Amino acid sequence: MKFVDEVRIRVKAGDGGNGSVAFRREKYVPFGGPAGGDGGNGGSVVLIADEGRTSLLDLAHAPILRAKNGEHGRGKDQYGKAAPDFEVRVPVGTVIWDHTTGERIADLTDHGARAVVAQGGKGGRGNIHFATPFHRAPRRSEPGIEGEERIIRLELKVLADVGLLGFPNVGKSTLVAAMSRARPKIADYPFTTLRPHLGVVKIGGRASSATFVMADIPGLIPGASEGHGLGTRFLKHVERCRALLHLVAPPTDELREEGRDPLGDYDLIMAELAKFAPELAARPQIVAMSKADLPETREAFVEVERQFRKRRIPLRLISAATGEGLEQLARDLYHLVRGRLPEVDDAEAAPSAAVVEALEVVTAEVAARRKAKASAKAGAKAKAKAKAKAKAGAKAKAGAKAKAGAKAKAGAKAKASAKAKASAKAGARAGAGKGRPAKKGSVRRAGAKKTVRTVKKSR
């Protein structure tokens, strides 16, 4: 079956049904009132994670995912039927993106997880909702709201505990087949593996329940982080892996002619990981050289191991053909995935010294990152506190200035009012001194005309 790990598709939710305008028709009831029901809600488009799915092939050729519309409301207070949701099952590990905005909608990492990618429209209200004591026969209703429509991009990232990395044709698929029951395609040519293969590796005997999932990532080449050899489509599957296993091929005349060597291959893979996502290069990892069953491999391992040791990188020798070193490798990978050393006394179940050293390095790096993060957080907090203090000081200063200004303004206003009052009082006194005194209870304005009243004699 063809493996598809990325698709772009249009989704359209159902529209809500329209509200109804209707009235009750009953014998001997001339004014029955409104009886129009509401419209039903439209169906939503929902994606559900299913562990039984392994590819997005089913959606690769689907032009649109469309949910049904809600039914319209009817008379006799009948509401329209709501449309069911349109459910689509996708593999576990699918990431949903909005193609237009680039926003991540959801990441379905658990079986049964659901994500609504297009919300159905709400049904409109019928005229029964618009009756009032003053308007008892409304001829008004609401139309249904249109369902959401957009283009989404689905990206599948396999869920695995350990990612198996290496150049093409170094024996990755053979190793996965030897350590698990997975049966990937194996052939003697580069890029035999064109899709990630998952294998469940079991630790111990039949009664043991300790397992982890290993992903056979297709071979990487220089420039993979820039898309060479479909590198970006392969590297994204490494993002979810908790630990990495680098597999390097033993030095041969053919590799020397190409200018390659085990340490150089390892450095190139690490450089591509750092370019694609810097945090991937900091994941706990184990480096192993394959094909230990060949005599020339054992002879070359001494020099290659010395080169890796100079870089403080532990290197081990394994063979997928004879099973040499695979049991200890499985235990070490299991302990790396758990992220801690096992609390057991059994020396056989304990991890090797290389894993202990790798875990110590990873723990130190995590502690350093946490310390730097805490320091940056404390610095930002102190900076925000100083900024808030300066802002409060400026606010207090502005408040004091505004208060002083208001006080001065009020004082000037009171002074002007008192002055105007005194001036008016002085003017009134001067006018009273010049004219004759006015009668008690009456006020006569200067220059006002006399009013003549004519009293009509009563008969």
C-alpha positions as CSV (number, residue, x, y, z in Angstrom):
1,M,0.0,0.0,0.0
2,K,1.3,3.5,-0.9
3,F,2.4,5.6,2.1
4,V,1.1,9.1,2.2
5,D,2.1,11.3,5.1
6,E,0.9,14.8,3.9
7,V,-2.3,15.9,2.2
8,R,-4.1,19.2,1.7
9,I,-7.9,19.1,1.7
10,R,-10.9,21.4,1.8
11,V,-13.5,21.0,4.5
12,K,-17.0,22.4,4.6
13,A,-19.4,22.2,7.6
14,G,-23.1,22.1,7.1
15,D,-25.2,25.2,7.1
16,G,-27.9,25.8,9.8
17,G,-31.5,25.4,8.8
18,N,-33.8,28.5,8.4
19,G,-36.4,29.4,11.0
20,S,-40.0,29.1,10.0
21,V,-42.8,31.7,9.8
22,A,-46.1,29.9,10.5
23,F,-49.3,30.4,12.5
24,R,-51.6,28.1,14.4
25,R,-54.8,27.1,12.5
26,E,-57.4,25.7,14.8
27,K,-61.2,25.7,14.8
28,Y,-62.7,28.4,17.0
29,V,-59.3,29.9,17.5
30,P,-59.2,32.9,15.2
31,F,-55.9,34.3,16.5
32,G,-53.7,31.2,17.2
33,G,-50.4,33.0,17.3
34,P,-47.0,32.2,15.8
35,A,-46.0,28.5,15.4
36,G,-42.8,28.6,13.3
37,G,-40.1,26.3,14.6
38,D,-36.3,26.7,14.6
39,G,-33.9,25.3,12.0
40,G,-31.6,22.5,12.9
41,N,-27.8,22.9,13.4
42,G,-25.5,21.9,10.6
43,G,-23.1,19.1,11.0
44,S,-19.4,19.7,11.8
45,V,-16.4,18.0,10.2
46,V,-14.5,16.1,12.9
47,L,-11.2,14.2,12.6
48,I,-10.6,11.2,14.9
49,A,-7.3,9.5,15.6
50,D,-7.4,5.8,14.9
51,E,-4.4,3.5,15.8
52,G,-5.6,1.1,13.0
53,R,-4.7,3.7,10.3
54,T,-1.1,4.0,9.1
55,S,-1.4,6.4,6.1
56,L,-3.4,9.4,4.8
57,L,-3.9,7.6,1.5
58,D,-7.7,7.6,1.9
59,L,-7.7,11.4,1.9
60,A,-5.2,12.0,-0.8
61,H,-7.7,12.1,-3.6
62,A,-10.8,13.4,-1.7
63,P,-11.7,16.8,-3.2
64,I,-13.7,18.0,-0.2
65,L,-15.0,16.8,3.1
66,R,-18.6,18.1,3.4
67,A,-21.0,17.7,6.3
68,K,-24.8,17.8,5.8
69,N,-27.0,20.9,6.3
70,G,-29.5,21.2,9.1
71,E,-33.2,20.9,8.2
72,H,-35.4,24.0,8.1
73,G,-38.0,24.7,10.8
74,R,-41.7,23.9,10.1
75,G,-45.1,24.9,11.3
76,K,-46.9,23.6,14.4
77,D,-43.8,24.4,16.5
78,Q,-41.7,21.7,14.7
79,Y,-37.9,22.2,14.9
80,G,-35.7,21.1,12.1
81,K,-33.5,18.1,12.6
82,A,-29.8,18.7,13.4
83,A,-27.4,17.2,10.9
84,P,-24.9,14.5,12.2
85,D,-21.2,15.3,12.3
86,F,-19.0,14.1,9.4
87,E,-16.4,12.0,11.1
88,V,-13.1,11.1,9.4
89,R,-10.6,8.7,10.9
90,V,-6.9,9.5,10.5
91,P,-3.7,7.8,11.8
92,V,-2.5,8.6,15.4
93,G,0.2,11.2,15.2
94,T,-1.6,13.4,12.6
95,V,-1.0,17.2,12.9
96,I,-3.7,19.5,11.5
97,W,-2.7,22.9,10.2
98,D,-4.8,25.7,8.7
99,H,-3.3,26.1,5.2
100,T,-4.2,29.8,4.9
101,T,-3.0,31.1,8.2
102,G,-0.4,28.5,9.0
103,E,-1.9,28.0,12.5
104,R,-1.8,24.6,14.1
105,I,-5.3,23.4,14.8
106,A,-4.6,20.1,16.7
107,D,-2.1,17.4,17.2
108,L,-3.8,13.9,17.5
109,T,-1.3,11.9,19.5
110,D,-3.8,9.6,21.4
111,H,-6.2,6.9,20.1
112,G,-9.7,8.3,19.9
113,A,-8.6,12.0,20.1
114,R,-11.0,14.3,18.3
115,A,-10.6,17.6,16.5
116,V,-13.3,19.8,15.0
117,V,-11.8,21.3,11.9
118,A,-15.0,23.0,10.6
119,Q,-17.8,24.0,12.9
120,G,-21.4,23.5,11.7
121,G,-23.7,26.5,11.4
122,K,-26.3,27.3,14.0
123,G,-30.0,27.0,13.0
124,G,-32.1,30.1,12.7
125,R,-35.0,31.0,15.1
126,G,-38.6,30.7,14.0
127,N,-41.2,33.4,14.6
128,I,-42.3,31.9,17.9
129,H,-39.4,33.7,19.4
130,F,-40.4,37.2,18.2
131,A,-43.9,37.4,19.7
132,T,-44.4,40.2,22.2
133,P,-47.5,41.6,24.1
134,F,-47.7,44.4,21.5
135,H,-46.8,42.3,18.4
136,R,-48.6,39.0,18.6
137,A,-48.4,37.8,15.0
138,P,-44.8,38.4,13.9
139,R,-43.8,37.6,10.4
140,R,-40.2,37.5,11.2
141,S,-37.6,34.6,11.4
142,E,-33.9,34.1,11.2
143,P,-31.9,32.4,8.5
144,G,-29.5,29.7,9.4
145,I,-25.8,30.5,9.9
146,E,-23.4,29.2,7.2
147,G,-21.0,26.4,8.2
148,E,-17.3,27.0,8.4
149,E,-15.2,26.3,5.3
150,R,-11.5,26.3,5.0
151,I,-8.5,24.4,3.6
152,I,-6.5,22.3,6.0
153,R,-3.2,20.5,5.8
154,L,-2.7,17.1,7.4
155,E,0.8,16.0,8.3
156,L,1.5,12.6,9.7
157,K,4.4,12.2,12.1
158,V,4.9,8.6,13.3
159,L,4.8,7.9,17.0
160,A,7.9,6.0,18.0
161,D,10.2,5.9,21.0
162,V,13.4,5.4,19.1
163,G,14.4,6.8,15.7
164,L,16.9,4.7,13.7
165,L,19.1,7.1,11.6
166,G,21.8,6.5,9.1
167,F,22.9,6.8,5.5
168,P,21.1,4.8,2.9
169,N,22.0,1.1,2.7
170,V,23.8,0.8,6.1
171,G,21.5,-2.0,7.4
172,K,18.7,-0.1,9.2
173,S,15.8,-2.2,7.9
174,T,17.8,-5.4,8.6
175,L,18.3,-4.3,12.2
176,V,14.6,-3.5,12.7
177,A,13.6,-6.9,11.3
178,A,16.1,-8.6,13.7
179,M,15.0,-6.8,16.8
180,S,11.3,-6.9,16.2
181,R,8.6,-8.6,14.1
182,A,8.5,-5.8,11.6
183,R,9.2,-6.9,8.0
184,P,10.4,-3.9,6.0
185,K,11.6,-4.2,2.4
186,I,15.3,-5.2,2.4
187,A,17.5,-5.0,-0.7
188,D,21.1,-4.2,-1.7
189,Y,20.5,-0.8,-3.2
190,P,20.2,2.8,-1.7
191,F,16.8,4.2,-0.7
192,T,15.1,0.7,-0.5
193,T,13.1,2.2,2.4
194,L,10.8,5.0,1.2
195,R,8.5,5.1,4.2
196,P,9.0,4.8,8.0
197,H,8.5,1.3,9.3
198,L,7.6,0.7,13.0
199,G,8.7,-2.3,15.0
200,V,7.9,-3.2,18.6
201,V,11.0,-4.4,20.4
202,K,10.4,-6.6,23.5
203,I,12.9,-6.7,26.4
204,G,13.4,-10.0,28.3
205,G,11.4,-13.2,28.0
206,R,7.8,-13.8,27.2
207,A,6.6,-12.9,30.6
208,S,8.2,-9.4,30.3
209,S,6.0,-6.5,29.4
210,A,8.8,-4.0,28.8
211,T,8.6,-2.8,25.2
212,F,9.4,0.2,23.0
213,V,8.7,1.2,19.4
214,M,11.5,1.7,17.0
215,A,11.0,3.6,13.7
216,D,13.1,2.8,10.7
217,I,13.6,6.2,9.1
218,P,14.5,6.2,5.4
219,G,18.1,7.0,4.6
220,L,19.3,10.5,5.0
221,I,21.9,12.3,2.8
222,P,23.7,15.7,3.0
223,G,21.2,18.5,2.4
224,A,18.3,16.5,3.9
225,S,17.3,19.5,6.1
226,E,16.9,21.5,2.8
227,G,14.7,18.8,1.2
228,H,17.4,16.8,-0.7
229,G,16.4,13.2,-1.1
230,L,13.0,14.0,0.5
231,G,14.9,14.7,3.7
232,T,12.4,17.1,5.3
233,R,9.6,14.6,4.8
234,F,11.8,12.0,6.6
235,L,13.2,14.2,9.3
236,K,9.8,15.2,10.6
237,H,9.2,11.6,11.7
238,V,12.2,11.9,14.1
239,E,10.6,14.9,16.0
240,R,8.5,12.7,18.2
241,C,11.2,10.1,19.1
242,R,12.5,10.2,22.6
243,A,15.9,8.7,21.8
244,L,18.0,8.2,18.6
245,L,20.1,5.2,17.4
246,H,22.7,6.1,14.8
247,L,23.8,3.3,12.6
248,V,27.1,3.7,10.8
249,A,28.6,1.4,8.2
250,P,32.1,0.0,8.6
251,P,34.8,1.6,6.4
252,T,35.2,-0.1,3.0
253,D,37.1,0.7,-0.2
254,E,33.8,1.7,-1.8
255,L,33.1,4.3,1.0
256,R,36.6,5.6,0.9
257,E,36.3,6.2,-2.9
258,E,33.2,8.3,-2.1
259,G,35.2,10.2,0.5
260,R,33.1,8.8,3.4
261,D,34.0,7.3,6.8
262,P,31.9,6.4,9.9
263,L,32.7,9.5,11.9
264,G,32.1,11.7,8.9
265,D,28.7,10.1,8.3
266,Y,27.7,10.6,11.9
267,D,28.7,14.3,11.8
268,L,26.7,14.9,8.6
269,I,23.6,13.3,10.1
270,M,24.0,15.4,13.3
271,A,24.5,18.5,11.2
272,E,21.3,17.9,9.3
273,L,19.4,17.3,12.5
274,A,20.6,20.5,14.0
275,K,19.6,22.4,10.9
276,F,16.2,20.9,10.8
277,A,15.4,21.3,14.5
278,P,18.2,22.2,17.0
279,E,16.5,20.3,19.8
280,L,16.9,17.0,17.9
281,A,20.6,17.1,18.2
282,A,20.3,17.2,22.0
283,R,18.2,14.0,22.2
284,P,19.8,11.0,24.0
285,Q,21.4,8.7,21.5
286,I,23.5,5.6,20.9
287,V,25.9,5.1,18.1
288,A,26.5,1.6,16.7
289,M,28.5,0.1,13.8
290,S,26.8,-2.7,11.9
291,K,27.9,-5.8,10.2
292,A,30.1,-7.2,13.0
293,D,29.8,-10.7,11.4
294,L,32.3,-9.6,8.7
295,P,36.0,-10.1,9.6
296,E,37.1,-6.8,8.0
297,T,34.6,-5.0,10.2
298,R,36.2,-6.3,13.4
299,E,39.6,-5.2,12.2
300,A,38.4,-1.7,11.3
301,F,36.4,-1.3,14.5
302,V,39.4,-0.7,16.7
303,E,40.5,2.4,14.8
304,V,37.0,3.7,14.3
305,E,36.2,3.3,18.0
306,R,39.4,5.2,18.9
307,Q,38.2,8.1,16.6
308,F,34.8,8.2,18.3
309,R,36.4,8.0,21.8
310,K,38.4,11.1,21.1
311,R,35.1,12.9,20.6
312,R,33.7,11.3,23.8
313,I,31.2,9.4,21.7
314,P,30.7,5.7,22.8
315,L,30.6,3.3,19.9
316,R,29.5,-0.3,19.9
317,L,29.7,-3.1,17.5
318,I,26.5,-5.1,16.5
319,S,25.4,-7.6,14.0
320,A,21.8,-8.0,12.7
321,A,22.8,-11.3,11.0
322,T,24.1,-13.1,14.1
323,G,22.4,-11.1,16.8
324,E,25.6,-10.0,18.4
325,G,25.1,-7.1,20.8
326,L,21.4,-6.7,20.0
327,E,20.1,-7.8,23.5
328,Q,22.2,-5.3,25.3
329,L,21.4,-2.6,22.7
330,A,17.7,-3.2,23.3
331,R,18.1,-2.8,27.0
332,D,20.1,0.4,26.7
333,L,17.6,1.9,24.3
334,Y,14.7,1.0,26.6
335,H,16.5,2.8,29.5
336,L,17.2,5.8,27.3
337,V,13.5,6.0,26.4
338,R,12.5,5.9,30.1
339,G,14.9,8.7,30.7
340,R,16.3,7.3,33.9
341,L,18.5,4.4,35.2
342,P,16.6,1.2,36.3
343,E,16.3,0.7,40.0
344,V,17.2,-3.0,40.0
345,D,20.1,-5.1,41.4
346,D,20.2,-7.4,38.4
347,A,23.5,-6.7,36.6
348,E,22.1,-8.3,33.4
349,A,19.2,-5.9,33.2
350,A,21.3,-2.8,34.0
351,P,22.4,-0.5,31.2
352,S,25.9,-0.4,29.9
353,A,28.5,2.2,30.9
354,A,27.9,4.1,27.6
355,V,24.2,4.6,28.4
356,V,25.1,5.7,31.9
357,E,27.4,8.3,30.5
358,A,24.9,9.4,27.9
359,L,22.2,9.8,30.5
360,E,24.5,11.9,32.7
361,V,25.3,14.1,29.8
362,V,21.6,14.6,28.9
363,T,20.8,15.2,32.6
364,A,23.5,17.9,32.8
365,E,22.3,19.5,29.6
366,V,18.7,19.6,30.8
367,A,19.8,21.0,34.2
368,A,21.8,23.7,32.4
369,R,18.9,24.6,30.2
370,R,16.5,24.8,33.2
371,K,19.0,27.0,35.0
372,A,19.4,29.3,32.0
373,K,15.6,29.4,31.6
374,A,15.1,30.2,35.3
375,S,17.8,33.0,35.2
376,A,16.2,34.5,32.1
377,K,12.8,34.3,33.8
378,A,14.2,36.0,36.9
379,G,15.8,38.7,34.8
380,A,12.6,39.3,32.9
381,K,10.7,39.5,36.2
382,A,13.1,42.0,37.7
383,K,13.0,44.1,34.5
384,A,9.2,44.0,34.6
385,K,9.2,45.0,38.3
386,A,11.6,47.9,37.6
387,K,9.4,49.0,34.7
388,A,6.3,48.8,36.8
389,K,8.0,50.8,39.6
390,A,9.1,53.5,37.1
391,K,5.6,53.6,35.6
392,A,4.0,53.9,39.1
393,G,6.5,56.8,39.9
394,A,5.7,58.6,36.7
395,K,2.0,58.1,37.4
396,A,2.3,59.5,40.9
397,K,4.3,62.4,39.6
398,A,1.7,63.1,37.0
399,G,-1.0,62.8,39.6
400,A,0.7,65.2,42.0
401,K,1.2,67.7,39.1
402,A,-2.4,67.4,38.0
403,K,-3.6,67.8,41.7
404,A,-1.4,70.9,42.1
405,G,-2.7,72.4,38.9
406,A,-6.3,71.7,39.8
407,K,-5.8,73.3,43.2
408,A,-4.2,76.4,41.7
409,K,-7.1,76.6,39.2
410,A,-9.7,76.2,41.9
411,G,-7.9,79.0,43.9
412,A,-7.8,81.3,41.0
413,K,-11.5,80.6,40.2
414,A,-12.5,81.3,43.9
415,K,-10.5,84.5,43.9
416,A,-12.1,85.7,40.7
417,S,-15.5,84.8,42.0
418,A,-14.9,86.7,45.3
419,K,-13.7,89.8,43.3
420,A,-16.7,89.7,41.0
421,K,-19.0,89.4,44.0
422,A,-17.3,92.4,45.8
423,S,-17.6,94.5,42.6
424,A,-21.3,93.7,42.2
425,K,-21.9,94.6,45.9
426,A,-20.1,97.9,45.5
427,G,-22.1,98.7,42.4
428,A,-25.4,98.0,44.2
429,R,-24.4,100.3,47.0
430,A,-23.5,103.1,44.6
431,G,-26.9,102.8,42.8
432,A,-28.9,102.8,46.0
433,G,-27.2,106.0,47.2
434,K,-28.1,108.1,44.1
435,G,-31.8,107.2,43.7
436,R,-34.7,107.3,46.2
437,P,-35.1,104.3,48.4
438,A,-37.2,101.6,47.0
439,K,-40.4,100.4,48.6
440,K,-40.2,97.4,50.9
441,G,-40.9,94.2,49.1
442,S,-40.4,95.7,45.6
443,V,-37.4,96.3,43.4
444,R,-37.4,98.9,40.6
445,R,-34.8,98.9,38.0
446,A,-33.2,102.1,36.9
447,G,-34.7,103.5,33.7
448,A,-37.7,101.2,33.8
449,K,-41.0,102.6,32.6
450,K,-43.8,103.1,35.0
451,T,-46.6,100.6,34.6
452,V,-50.2,102.0,34.7
453,R,-52.8,99.7,36.1
454,T,-56.4,100.2,35.4
455,V,-58.7,98.9,38.0
456,K,-62.2,98.2,36.7
457,K,-64.9,99.3,39.0
458,S,-67.3,96.7,40.1
459,R,-70.9,97.3,39.3
